[in-house]
Amino acid sequence: SSRFIPSKRYDGVDRNVWIEFTTLAAECKAVNLGQGFPDFSPPEHIKQALADVAAVDSVATYQYTRGVGHPRLVKTMSKLFSPLFGIEIDALKDILITIGGYGALYASISAFIEHEDEVIIVEPFFDCYEPMVKIAGGIPKFIPLKPKSKESAGTSAGWTLDRDELEKMFNKNTKAIIINTPNNPLGKVYSREELELIAEMCIKYDCLCISDEVYEWLLFEDNKHVRIASLPGMWDRTLTIGSAGKTFSVTGWKLGWAIGPSQLIKHLQTVWQNSVYTCPTPLQEAVARGFETEMSRMGTDESYFKILPEQLQAKRDRMVQVLKDFGLKPIIPQGGYFLIADISSLNVDLSDSKDSGDAWDYRLVKWLTRNKKLATIPTTAFYCKEHRHLTEKYIRFCFCKEDETIEKMEKILKEWSKSM
Ligand SMILES: Cc1ncc(COP(=O)(O)O)c(CNOCC(=O)O)c1O
């Protein structure tokens, strides 16, 4: 009956690109280069850690643990991350453990964004930032990364923010800016200089920085991950988002965190104790042991934080070659799980009326999934409506996949090029 009218705060955020395209990929039994999850196994030690935890019938791992973070996990994380942030991280006050990076984004935005607060979102952006800001009553303001020239368009490093354009976004109503490095879907890794510019604006306009760093270990070539929270004047105004899923290739464990100063984190802890309250104990215990193992092998050839990026870089290069051989123009990513490719050379007849209202890339991705059994993700999902024209001719590929999966993609494209 019309009596049960849903709360207005969720108006307009019902459509979700992950549900739409993951469902379609499954229905079509397509090769899934869409949703960002590894189709290969996690490192032995993290699997063993969960097995060890499950094998011991102890109250400590089958019942509730500390609501805002399992003691063993936050203690290990404060040891691991303090030198990386260049500050003494208090295990109990400066960390909130959440349900995935999503949960940390939700807690950060819910804790600090309210009616009429403006939040600057750098595009392309991980799609949940916009609805989370709107649900909190905030006003998202979008600024796109852009290639300065045709040549620089070919790598994610070439897509940058213009200083004047960025400064124009800030005003007295600006409450926060959300950045993501390494970026999804572009694969851009912000340089220290680029982060210093953003830091300068945050300090000048006295606003928060939410820095989504879930791909913090996945950098290629000699790219270095710079944590904006470690820059002068930024620790006190930055919430850094992390993900165990992306750190240990266990996306299904859905465990993440926010790291920041206690005067900010205490408000995220308030959001958490009034919403989800606590996260799964066994997974937190397993991730704690995973971090302990990695700390004991940091910087060695056995470090997963060395092995995984090397594996992904090789997969990236393989996929780039396959796409170039097929006449597409991939943007070479500096880090992360993804790349976007200019597919305007594909003159596919998309007169399929079913999806006529959608952007071109939405229709093309549906066509590819249905007709070529190749699942990808449209990049306009990572842009606001007004800026969709900037990347309507790009689609996103995930290369965090088994070599066999990339070979299947190669086969499909080779078959296709024969019939062209
Ligand atoms: C930038 C970013 N932040 C946060 C998250 C969420 O992390 P978690 O899975 O830990 O909640 C993700 C996970 N993305 O996976 C979906 C996809 O892009 O295919 C992410 O990419």
The ligand as a Gaussian input file, in Angstrom:
#p B3LYP/6-31G(d) Opt

LIG

0 1
 C       38.295000       2.695000      -5.509000
 C       37.555000       1.660000      -4.695000
 N       37.188000       1.957000      -3.432000
 C       36.519000       1.084000      -2.667000
 C       36.193000      -0.171000      -3.149000
 C       35.406000      -1.098000      -2.251000
 O       36.274000      -1.943000      -1.565000
 P       35.645000      -3.142000      -0.710000
 O       35.349000      -4.225000      -1.687000
 O       36.723000      -3.485000       0.263000
 O       34.404000      -2.614000      -0.061000
 C       36.567000      -0.544000      -4.449000
 C       36.239000      -1.927000      -4.958000
 N       35.904000      -1.932000      -6.330000
 O       35.382000      -3.121000      -6.761000
 C       34.354000      -2.966000      -7.689000
 C       34.934000      -2.656000      -9.043000
 O       35.388000      -1.518000      -9.230000
 O       34.879000      -3.536000      -9.913000
 C       37.255000       0.391000      -5.240000
 O       37.610000       0.101000      -6.511000

